[in-house]
Amino acid sequence: MTIQEIIKNAPKAELHLHIEGSFEPELMFEIAQRNKVSIPYKNIEEVKNAYKFDCLQDFLDIYYAGAGVLLHEIDFYDLTMAYFAKCHENNVIHTEIMFDPQTHTHRGVPFETVITGIHKAQKVAEEKWGISSLLIMSYLRHLSEEDAFVTLEQSLPFKHLIAAVGLDSSELGNPPSKFKNVFEASIKEGYIPLAHAGEEGPSDYVWEALDILNIHRIDHGNNSLSDAKLIKRLVEENIALTVCPLSNSALKVVDDLKNHPLKTMLNHNLKATINSDDPAYFGGYMNDNFLAIQEALDLSIADIQTLIRNGFEHSFSEKKVVFLEKTKAYFSPFLNNLK
């Protein structure tokens, strides 16, 4: 079996996925027509052409515009089920889904509509394909902390459905420290704290996420490698990085996947994981990300096993021990053949 086949068939966990970023052009066009929402595209091909950008802000502009067609519970259900179908194709057996309530509540869509549609899809995916999942409620960092507090309050009737809070959107100029108080309040409500840091922002933002927000996992974290003391701390505290190769390439975080820092992260014993981020926009789901980075960096089967094991180990799943055993059993024959 080739390493590509091994990757495709391996069980995986995804820890960094924005459900709004899994909005494929075909589905966007279909829901826009269903809801009679006007979008500036005459056909699916024009939508696909719009899914092209030069930087994070260009992407975010398209991302928020696309989310504007999502109005009803069935829309969020369809969006989430389409993502779960991709999980099934990619052998993702556990996923931790980020959603951005403010993207929708600011348009007048109730919080309840958003989370109910997503949750119904979660239940169906577990029954149909055995895929386990949990939800991460992300605050939009380009908005105010006061606005994040409104979202926190809106979430409380549904907090039994939400495992964690995150921090995403435009990083530069919006440091983690801006959200110190709402993260403290979120932790008191029982939410696990996470944050995007060190993607476009400096390593200082990663320090802030650790020291001020008390996060349990760093989303992206590429720029952590510029700081030897930070690397040491991340290793000592066993903080995982949810790395997104195709996203990094599309947003010019790296100029070429051959120069991606993932292998350096592994060499430093950082707990790197592979994820798809916003796969509809960045050109690929989990297998695409694994295959692209494996080829670019000539990763070994042992490297692939480490990345997949890290994903399960740093998930918040109650079944992580079972998943880790499954991973060990899957890779054992391939690694034994190399001895």
Solvent accessible surface area in square Angstrom, and as a share of the most:
residue,aa,sasa,rsa
1,M,142,0.63
2,T,72,0.42
3,I,33,0.17
4,Q,80,0.35
5,E,79,0.36
6,I,3,0.01
7,I,0,0.00
8,K,95,0.40
9,N,75,0.39
10,A,0,0.00
11,P,8,0.05
12,K,1,0.00
13,A,6,0.04
14,E,2,0.01
15,L,0,0.00
16,H,0,0.00
17,L,0,0.00
18,H,10,0.05
19,I,1,0.00
20,E,4,0.02
21,G,0,0.00
22,S,2,0.01
23,F,1,0.00
24,E,47,0.21
25,P,8,0.05
26,E,77,0.35
27,L,25,0.13
28,M,3,0.01
29,F,31,0.13
30,E,94,0.42
31,I,0,0.00
32,A,2,0.02
33,Q,118,0.52
34,R,97,0.35
35,N,26,0.13
36,K,183,0.77
37,V,41,0.24
38,S,112,0.72
39,I,33,0.17
40,P,113,0.71
41,Y,49,0.19
42,K,172,0.73
43,N,69,0.35
44,I,61,0.31
45,E,104,0.47
46,E,62,0.28
47,V,0,0.00
48,K,81,0.34
49,N,77,0.40
50,A,20,0.16
51,Y,21,0.08
52,K,138,0.59
53,F,28,0.11
54,D,103,0.54
55,C,50,0.30
56,L,14,0.07
57,Q,86,0.38
58,D,55,0.29
59,F,7,0.03
60,L,8,0.04
61,D,81,0.42
62,I,32,0.16
63,Y,7,0.03
64,Y,53,0.20
65,A,63,0.49
66,G,4,0.03
67,A,2,0.01
68,G,21,0.20
69,V,1,0.00
70,L,0,0.00
71,L,58,0.29
72,H,95,0.42
73,E,58,0.26
74,I,87,0.44
75,D,0,0.00
76,F,2,0.01
77,Y,56,0.21
78,D,33,0.17
79,L,0,0.00
80,T,0,0.00
81,M,28,0.12
82,A,39,0.30
83,Y,3,0.01
84,F,0,0.00
85,A,35,0.27
86,K,62,0.26
87,C,2,0.01
88,H,94,0.42
89,E,113,0.51
90,N,13,0.07
91,N,54,0.28
92,V,2,0.01
93,I,36,0.18
94,H,4,0.02
95,T,0,0.00
96,E,0,0.00
97,I,0,0.00
98,M,1,0.00
99,F,0,0.00
100,D,2,0.01
101,P,0,0.00
102,Q,2,0.01
103,T,12,0.07
104,H,0,0.00
105,T,27,0.16
106,H,107,0.48
107,R,81,0.30
108,G,62,0.60
109,V,8,0.04
110,P,77,0.48
111,F,11,0.05
112,E,101,0.45
113,T,26,0.15
114,V,1,0.00
115,I,0,0.00
116,T,36,0.21
117,G,0,0.00
118,I,0,0.00
119,H,49,0.22
120,K,90,0.38
121,A,0,0.00
122,Q,18,0.08
123,K,105,0.44
124,V,49,0.28
125,A,0,0.00
126,E,82,0.37
127,E,143,0.64
128,K,128,0.54
129,W,64,0.22
130,G,47,0.46
131,I,4,0.02
132,S,9,0.06
133,S,28,0.18
134,L,27,0.14
135,L,0,0.00
136,I,0,0.00
137,M,0,0.00
138,S,0,0.00
139,Y,0,0.00
140,L,4,0.02
141,R,0,0.00
142,H,77,0.35
143,L,39,0.19
144,S,49,0.32
145,E,24,0.11
146,E,122,0.55
147,D,35,0.18
148,A,0,0.00
149,F,70,0.29
150,V,85,0.49
151,T,1,0.01
152,L,4,0.02
153,E,107,0.48
154,Q,65,0.29
155,S,0,0.00
156,L,48,0.24
157,P,92,0.58
158,F,37,0.15
159,K,83,0.35
160,H,142,0.64
161,L,37,0.19
162,I,11,0.05
163,A,27,0.21
164,A,0,0.00
165,V,0,0.00
166,G,2,0.02
167,L,0,0.00
168,D,5,0.03
169,S,13,0.08
170,S,20,0.13
171,E,3,0.01
172,L,105,0.52
173,G,63,0.61
174,N,21,0.11
175,P,35,0.22
176,P,0,0.00
177,S,41,0.27
178,K,67,0.28
179,F,0,0.00
180,K,89,0.38
181,N,78,0.40
182,V,0,0.00
183,F,1,0.00
184,E,72,0.32
185,A,26,0.20
186,S,0,0.00
187,I,67,0.34
188,K,176,0.75
189,E,57,0.25
190,G,61,0.58
191,Y,6,0.02
192,I,43,0.22
193,P,4,0.03
194,L,0,0.00
195,A,0,0.00
196,H,12,0.06
197,A,0,0.00
198,G,0,0.00
199,E,13,0.06
200,E,62,0.28
201,G,0,0.00
202,P,60,0.38
203,S,15,0.09
204,D,90,0.47
205,Y,27,0.10
206,V,0,0.00
207,W,65,0.23
208,E,43,0.19
209,A,0,0.00
210,L,9,0.04
211,D,78,0.41
212,I,50,0.25
213,L,1,0.00
214,N,83,0.43
215,I,8,0.04
216,H,98,0.44
217,R,2,0.01
218,I,0,0.00
219,D,1,0.01
220,H,2,0.01
221,G,0,0.00
222,N,9,0.04
223,N,51,0.26
224,S,0,0.00
225,L,43,0.21
226,S,93,0.60
227,D,33,0.17
228,A,82,0.63
229,K,156,0.66
230,L,0,0.00
231,I,17,0.09
232,K,126,0.53
233,R,51,0.19
234,L,1,0.00
235,V,57,0.33
236,E,116,0.52
237,E,85,0.38
238,N,69,0.35
239,I,15,0.07
240,A,0,0.00
241,L,0,0.00
242,T,0,0.00
243,V,0,0.00
244,C,0,0.00
245,P,0,0.00
246,L,28,0.14
247,S,0,0.00
248,N,0,0.00
249,S,41,0.26
250,A,26,0.21
251,L,8,0.04
252,K,124,0.53
253,V,39,0.23
254,V,16,0.09
255,D,122,0.63
256,D,66,0.34
257,L,25,0.13
258,K,145,0.61
259,N,95,0.49
260,H,7,0.03
261,P,24,0.15
262,L,0,0.00
263,K,73,0.31
264,T,58,0.34
265,M,0,0.00
266,L,24,0.12
267,N,105,0.54
268,H,81,0.36
269,N,107,0.55
270,L,3,0.01
271,K,57,0.24
272,A,0,0.00
273,T,1,0.01
274,I,4,0.02
275,N,0,0.00
276,S,1,0.00
277,D,5,0.02
278,D,4,0.02
279,P,3,0.02
280,A,14,0.11
281,Y,12,0.04
282,F,12,0.05
283,G,64,0.61
284,G,5,0.04
285,Y,19,0.07
286,M,2,0.01
287,N,17,0.08
288,D,64,0.33
289,N,0,0.00
290,F,3,0.01
291,L,39,0.20
292,A,27,0.21
293,I,0,0.00
294,Q,13,0.06
295,E,139,0.62
296,A,22,0.17
297,L,31,0.15
298,D,120,0.62
299,L,2,0.01
300,S,52,0.33
301,I,25,0.13
302,A,47,0.37
303,D,21,0.11
304,I,0,0.00
305,Q,23,0.10
306,T,39,0.23
307,L,1,0.01
308,I,4,0.02
309,R,91,0.33
310,N,2,0.01
311,G,3,0.03
312,F,0,0.00
313,E,50,0.22
314,H,20,0.09
315,S,1,0.01
316,F,51,0.21
317,S,11,0.07
318,E,178,0.80
319,K,85,0.36
320,K,61,0.26
321,V,105,0.61
322,V,95,0.54
323,F,14,0.06
324,L,47,0.23
325,E,105,0.47
326,K,101,0.43
327,T,1,0.01
328,K,131,0.55
329,A,71,0.55
330,Y,49,0.19
331,F,0,0.00
332,S,43,0.28
333,P,71,0.45
334,F,35,0.15
335,L,34,0.17
336,N,81,0.41
337,N,122,0.63
338,L,118,0.59
339,K,198,0.84
